[in-house]
Amino acid sequence: MVNLHNLKPAEGAKQRKKIVGRGEGSGLGKTSGKGSKGQNARSGGGVRPGFEGGQMPLYRRVPKRGFKCINEKTFVPINVLALNIFENGDTVDETKMIEKGLFKNAKDGVKILGMGDLQKKLTVKARYFSKSAIEKIEKAGGKVEVL
């Protein structure tokens, strides 16, 4: 039976700190596990990450493709069909969509797209709307508010 007085960490969970340069008896004395001489034995020695001994490194050998725009906005697409989970007359915004589990992270905003039909009268607040989504929301008797 396990009680507080006889709890022990799992086997192998606790390891002794490596103590180097404390004599031959420690197992890591003299050269402290660095071998003898050479670049890696020196203080501050070693090479930068990705260095391949003068050979053209992999990150420079591999061809680069495409272009990544640093100002690109990433929005979460939500179809009008998915908004049917809300009650009639509700005001729907990003936080309510997250609560209902439509998505986890709003990134740079939500874009409402026009796939499917909306059967509920809703006031939808989002940063982006497609033209067809605006038409379908207003056709169902709802309102569109651009944030």
Secondary structure as UniProt FT lines:
FT   HELIX           4..6
FT   TURN            11..12
FT   HELIX           24..26
FT   TURN            30..33
FT   HELIX           39..41
FT   TURN            43..44
FT   TURN            49..50
FT   TURN            53..54
FT   HELIX           58..61
FT   TURN            70..71
FT   STRAND          76..79
FT   HELIX           80..85
FT   TURN            88..89
FT   STRAND          91..92
FT   HELIX           94..99
FT   TURN            100..101
FT   TURN            107..108
FT   STRAND          110..113
FT   STRAND          123..126
FT   STRAND          128..129
FT   HELIX           131..139
FT   TURN            140..141
FT   STRAND          143..146
//
